[in-house]
Amino acid sequence: MTPFDPKLHPHRRYNPLLDEWVLVSPQRANRPWHGQTEKTEHEDLPSHDEKCYLCAGNIRVNGEKNPDYKGVFVFENDFGSLMKNTVEKTENSSDLFKIEPERGINRVICFSENHSLTLPEMEIDDVKKLVDVWQLQYEELGNLEYINYVQIFENKGQVMGCSNPHPHGQIWAQSSVPSLVEKTQKNLAAYYQKHQRSLLEDYLQKELTSGERIILENQNFVALVPFWAIWPFETMIISKRKAENIISFSESEKLSFAEILKDLTAKYDNLFETSFPYSSGIHQSPTDGNLHPEWHFHMHFYPPLLRSAEVKKFMVGYEMLAEPQRDITPEQSADLLKKQPTKHYKAQH
């Protein structure tokens, strides 16, 4: 019988955060590709676009005028997915037709007044100001009585459904804890109750000892390709200290977070010399008024690109009907990202 080699043979990997498995098929990594390719996005954007509803001084779709802002600008989404209004709950007559009113707030966060600057191209001090705003927003929204979870995220690039190229992110704060977060919390809590340590605290120590999937490390944070990664170049940033949420970050920790954000996203752009698309988001403790010692601050990056700026990974067929699957192993992805410089490719040229 042939000895098992994870670099050569199909296998499944377990994700303890979601209690799910991913199928890894390294033997398929070199298969020929004749499928869909994506158009690379035009990157020569102006610093100010008169037609952009996110640029400083411009009129938004709802008729309001943006202030002549400098740096980070936050406003309530003109077409939010949630509403602040309280509505009367009606009783459900069947367990098979459950329905619950959901209340919340949606906000948009412009990273800078500069229409052309993405995170890896911003100055460290400006990225740190964005982290400051994330901290303030999480605290402000989380203190509202009816808000039990605050989701901070960014969709970057048209391929990720981003409707405006002006670098920006969003915050969705809502009365319920979302399904994936609730699932993560359940698994984190089970591990904490058993070991009296956070799952990610122990996981990070093992990853640091191995070093195989570590992309970046600084004084307070580590960026790595998770052992159970689904997307080809999926990464996760984890705080070295078991911080439950961003509120407890010191000034030095916020600066370290800004540095690793800038460096990681620069590595992404350098990989295929393109403005690398992704969805990213912070996972941290709910704001439901309860203690959550099981939580450990982390941030996910889910980029779709597979083998070039034109070829992306699709979640179809088996992935939609059975479980996630990937070809290139997490270790191979980590090795490719490690080799990328943190100086942005535009600056290099």
C-alpha positions in Angstrom: 0.0 0.0 0.0 1.3 3.5 -0.9 2.2 5.7 2.1 -0.1 8.7 2.5 1.5 12.0 1.4 -0.7 15.1 1.9 1.2 16.8 -0.9 0.2 14.1 -3.4 -3.0 12.4 -2.2 -6.6 13.5 -1.8 -7.5 14.1 1.8 -9.9 16.0 4.1 -9.0 18.6 6.6 -11.0 19.6 9.7 -12.0 23.2 10.5 -12.5 23.4 14.3 -14.0 26.9 14.1 -17.0 25.7 12.0 -17.0 22.0 12.8 -16.7 21.3 9.0 -14.4 19.5 6.6 -12.7 20.6 3.4 -11.6 18.2 0.6 -8.0 18.8 -0.6 -7.1 17.4 -4.0 -3.4 18.3 -4.6 -3.1 16.0 -7.6 -5.5 18.3 -9.6 -3.4 21.5 -9.1 -1.7 21.1 -12.6 -4.9 20.3 -14.6 -5.3 22.3 -17.8 -7.8 25.2 -17.6 -10.1 26.2 -20.4 -12.9 27.7 -18.3 -13.9 31.3 -17.6 -11.3 34.0 -17.1 -11.9 37.3 -15.4 -11.0 40.7 -16.9 -8.3 42.5 -14.8 -9.6 45.7 -13.4 -8.3 49.1 -14.7 -6.0 50.3 -11.9 -5.1 53.9 -13.1 -7.8 55.6 -11.0 -7.8 59.3 -10.3 -7.3 60.6 -6.7 -10.8 62.2 -7.0 -13.6 61.1 -9.3 -16.4 63.6 -9.9 -18.8 60.8 -10.6 -18.0 58.8 -7.4 -20.6 59.0 -4.7 -18.0 58.2 -2.1 -15.5 60.9 -2.9 -15.2 64.0 -0.7 -17.6 66.8 -1.6 -19.6 64.7 -4.1 -23.4 64.1 -4.0 -24.5 60.6 -2.9 -27.3 58.7 -4.6 -29.8 59.9 -1.9 -29.1 63.5 -2.6 -26.9 64.2 0.4 -23.5 65.9 -0.1 -20.4 64.3 1.4 -18.3 66.6 3.5 -14.9 67.6 2.2 -13.4 64.9 4.4 -9.8 63.9 4.9 -8.9 60.4 6.0 -11.6 58.0 7.2 -15.2 58.9 6.5 -18.2 57.0 8.0 -21.8 57.4 7.1 -25.0 55.3 7.3 -25.6 53.2 4.2 -28.2 54.9 1.9 -29.4 51.4 0.9 -28.9 49.4 4.0 -29.9 45.8 4.4 -31.1 46.4 8.0 -33.5 49.0 9.5 -33.5 50.6 12.9 -37.3 50.5 13.2 -38.9 48.3 15.9 -41.6 46.1 14.5 -44.1 43.9 16.3 -43.2 40.2 16.3 -45.9 37.8 15.2 -46.2 34.2 16.5 -45.1 31.4 14.2 -47.6 28.6 13.6 -45.1 26.0 12.4 -41.5 25.1 13.1 -41.0 24.7 9.3 -42.0 28.3 8.6 -40.0 30.3 11.2 -39.7 34.0 10.6 -38.0 36.6 12.9 -37.9 40.4 12.5 -34.3 41.7 12.3 -33.2 45.1 13.4 -29.9 46.8 12.8 -27.7 49.5 11.3 -25.5 49.5 8.2 -22.6 51.9 7.8 -20.1 52.6 5.1 -16.4 53.4 5.9 -14.4 55.2 3.2 -10.7 54.4 4.0 -9.4 57.7 2.6 -10.5 60.7 0.5 -8.1 59.4 -2.2 -10.2 57.5 -4.7 -7.2 55.5 -5.9 -5.6 54.3 -2.7 -6.2 50.7 -1.5 -5.0 49.4 1.9 -1.6 48.2 0.7 -0.9 51.6 -0.9 -1.9 53.7 2.1 0.6 55.0 4.6 0.9 53.0 7.9 -0.4 56.0 9.9 -3.5 56.2 7.7 -4.2 52.5 8.0 -3.8 52.9 11.8 -6.5 55.7 11.7 -8.8 53.2 10.0 -8.2 50.7 12.8 -9.0 53.5 15.3 -12.3 54.0 13.6 -13.1 50.3 13.6 -12.5 50.3 17.3 -14.7 53.3 17.9 -17.5 52.0 15.7 -17.5 48.5 17.4 -17.7 50.2 20.8 -20.4 52.7 19.8 -22.7 50.3 18.0 -22.1 47.5 20.4 -23.2 49.7 23.3 -26.7 50.1 21.7 -29.1 48.0 23.7 -30.5 46.1 20.7 -27.2 45.5 18.9 -25.8 42.0 19.7 -23.2 41.7 17.0 -21.0 44.1 15.0 -19.6 42.7 11.7 -16.8 44.8 10.1 -15.9 43.7 6.6 -14.6 44.7 3.2 -15.5 43.5 -0.3 -12.7 44.5 -2.7 -13.0 44.3 -6.4 -15.8 43.9 -8.9 -15.4 40.1 -8.9 -16.4 40.2 -5.2 -19.5 42.3 -6.0 -18.0 45.6 -5.0 -20.2 48.3 -6.6 -17.7 51.2 -6.3 -13.9 51.2 -6.7 -13.4 53.9 -4.1 -11.6 51.9 -1.3 -14.2 51.3 1.4 -15.6 48.8 3.8 -18.9 48.3 5.7 -20.3 47.6 9.1 -23.4 45.6 9.7 -24.6 45.8 13.3 -27.6 43.7 14.2 -29.9 42.4 16.9 -29.1 38.7 16.2 -25.7 36.9 16.2 -25.3 35.8 12.6 -25.3 32.1 11.8 -21.6 31.6 11.0 -20.6 33.6 14.0 -23.0 31.7 16.2 -21.5 28.4 14.9 -18.0 29.7 15.5 -18.9 30.8 19.0 -20.4 27.3 19.8 -17.1 25.6 18.9 -14.9 28.2 20.6 -17.0 27.8 23.8 -16.9 24.0 23.7 -13.1 24.1 23.4 -12.7 26.7 26.1 -14.9 24.8 28.6 -12.8 21.7 28.0 -9.3 23.3 28.1 -9.8 26.7 29.8 -7.9 28.2 26.9 -9.0 29.7 23.6 -9.0 27.4 20.6 -7.1 29.9 18.5 -4.6 30.5 21.3 -3.5 26.8 21.1 -3.9 26.7 17.4 -1.6 29.7 16.9 1.1 28.3 19.1 1.2 25.1 17.0 1.3 27.1 13.8 4.2 29.2 15.2 6.1 26.1 16.2 5.6 24.6 12.7 6.1 27.8 10.7 4.9 26.0 7.6 1.9 28.2 7.0 3.0 31.5 8.6 3.0 34.4 6.1 3.9 37.3 8.4 4.6 37.9 12.1 5.1 41.0 14.1 5.1 41.9 17.8 1.3 41.5 18.2 -0.1 39.6 15.2 0.4 36.7 12.9 -0.9 36.2 9.4 -1.1 32.7 8.1 -2.9 30.3 5.7 -5.2 28.3 7.9 -4.6 24.5 7.9 -8.3 24.1 6.8 -8.3 26.9 4.2 -10.9 26.6 1.5 -10.1 29.5 -0.9 -6.8 29.1 -2.9 -5.0 32.0 -1.1 -7.2 32.3 2.0 -5.5 33.8 5.0 -6.2 34.7 8.6 -4.8 37.3 11.0 -4.8 36.3 14.6 -3.8 38.4 17.6 -1.0 36.9 19.7 -2.7 38.1 22.9 -6.1 36.5 23.5 -8.1 39.7 23.0 -11.8 39.1 22.8 -12.4 42.1 20.7 -10.9 45.2 19.2 -11.9 47.5 22.2 -9.0 46.1 24.3 -6.3 46.9 21.7 -3.6 49.2 22.9 -2.1 51.9 20.7 0.9 49.7 19.9 -1.4 46.7 19.1 -3.5 48.9 16.8 -0.3 50.0 15.0 0.9 46.4 14.7 -2.5 45.4 13.3 -2.3 48.2 10.7 1.2 47.1 9.7 0.3 43.5 9.2 -2.9 44.5 7.2 -0.8 46.7 4.9 1.9 44.0 4.5 -0.5 41.1 3.9 -2.5 43.0 1.3 0.7 44.1 -0.4 1.7 40.5 -0.7 -1.6 39.7 -2.3 -1.2 42.5 -4.9 2.3 41.4 -5.6 1.4 37.7 -6.2 -0.2 38.4 -9.6 0.7 42.1 -9.9 -2.9 43.2 -9.8 -5.2 44.8 -7.3 -6.1 41.5 -5.6 -9.8 41.0 -5.0 -11.1 39.5 -1.7 -13.8 39.6 0.9 -12.4 40.1 4.4 -13.9 40.5 7.8 -13.2 40.6 11.5 -14.6 38.0 13.9 -14.7 39.0 17.5 -17.0 38.7 20.6 -20.7 39.5 20.3 -21.9 42.7 22.0 -24.8 41.0 23.8 -23.7 42.0 27.3 -22.4 38.6 28.2 -18.8 37.6 29.0 -17.1 35.7 26.2 -13.8 34.3 27.4 -13.9 31.8 24.6 -13.4 34.5 21.9 -10.0 35.3 20.3 -9.8 38.2 17.8 -9.1 37.2 14.2 -9.7 38.4 10.7 -10.4 36.3 7.6 -9.4 37.0 4.0 -11.2 35.1 1.3 -9.7 35.9 -2.2 -11.1 34.1 -5.2 -8.1 34.2 -7.6 -6.6 30.8 -8.3 -3.6 30.7 -10.7 -3.4 34.2 -12.2 -5.2 37.6 -12.2 -7.6 36.2 -14.7 -8.5 32.8 -13.3 -10.7 32.4 -10.2 -12.0 29.6 -8.0 -15.7 28.8 -8.3 -17.7 27.3 -5.6 -20.0 25.1 -7.7 -21.2 21.5 -8.1 -19.6 19.4 -5.4 -18.9 22.5 -3.2 -22.5 23.6 -3.3 -23.9 20.1 -2.8 -21.4 18.3 -0.6 -18.5 20.2 1.0 -15.8 22.7 0.1 -12.9 21.5 -2.1 -9.5 22.9 -3.1 -6.7 21.8 -5.3 -3.5 23.7 -4.3 -2.6 22.8 -0.7 -2.6 25.4 2.0 1.2 24.8 2.4 1.8 25.6 -1.3 -0.3 28.8 -1.0 1.6 29.8 2.1 4.9 29.2 0.3 3.9 31.4 -2.6 2.7 34.2 -0.4 5.8 34.1 1.8 8.0 34.8 -1.2 6.1 38.0 -2.1 7.7 41.3 -0.9 5.7 43.7 1.3 6.8 46.6 -0.9 3.9 47.1 -3.3 4.6 46.1 -6.9 3.7 49.6 -8.2 6.3 51.1 -5.9 8.8 48.5 -7.0 8.3 49.5 -10.6 
